[in-house]
Amino acid sequence: MYIIVFLCLLVSCVAFVPTTTRIMSNKLKMSDEMVGASVEINNGEVYDPLDLFKLHDVAPTVFPHAKWLREAEIKHCRIAMLASIGAFVPTDLGITFPGYTAGSTPVENLNQFVTNYPLAFAQIILSIGLIEGASFPGEFWFGKGDREPGDLGYDPIGARRKQTTAQAQKVQLQELKNGRLAMMAMAAYTSEHWIPGSVPVIPGHF
């Protein structure tokens, strides 16, 4: 079981390492040039050793366009970043939501919250459904759509309007990198919870 967890983490890390041949030919775009643009992705100038992006050209109704995949990646990045904070705050800082108990594991706290506050949990699920419905990127499946992946237009303090294009791309890249790290971290937390001792750095913490 430990070997399986190790291999999963290894594959996740290797996914961000470019191939030597593409480095030598200068065909691989640097990470700061890969933000958002589906055209860049579709040109095959990103790390894709299995040519998964080409599957859309073979069967577009079955396999999504790279623009859809980037939207899904950013969405999961954001969820994982929020989840990674939520995993530490109650146990390490003692800051909890109603129904949560400091010192309990995230799984125990979630089960307790759902049991004690079912209507509040239903409100959360309903809110998620409304947000998903309003921002559903249906046209992204075929590489269409008017907005960039991950750009939901939510900017209540006007931070985006004050940024130059270069600054905005830098922030997007930072979000993408931190989100990928958070997804791997949440995979490690989950593994440690269900398989105690599987992650050497955080034994017994989750």
C-alpha angles and dihedrals in degrees: 000000000000090000091055092052091047092050092049092053091045092052090049091054095044089053089075097049114096122224119258094235093056092048092052092049093047089228094123113090118225116251093254089060095051098070116127103322110124091191091063090050093047092053089068093241095130131076106285109140093169093048091233091157090063092061089079090061090052097047111005095176092054104036122046127238118254089254090063091048092052091050090051092047094052091047092052090044090058094046091049093049091052091045093050090055091046091052093059106032099069097042101038104029100027092231109140142171120237108290094024122112123212110239095027121114119257091251093052091047093050092049090049093049094050091048097047100035108031094155092051090050090049089053090053092050091047092050091050090050093051092049092047091048094049094048100035106146097211095152091051089076088074096036094261132115133108100248134063118256110277095012104121094164092245107144108136095168096042095241094143093054091057094054129090119230091260092050092049092050090049091053091047091052092049090051091050095049095045090045093054090049090049091052091054090045093053090049088054093047091050093047091050092050097051097030106036112213095019092116110051096200096059107029112178094351096116 
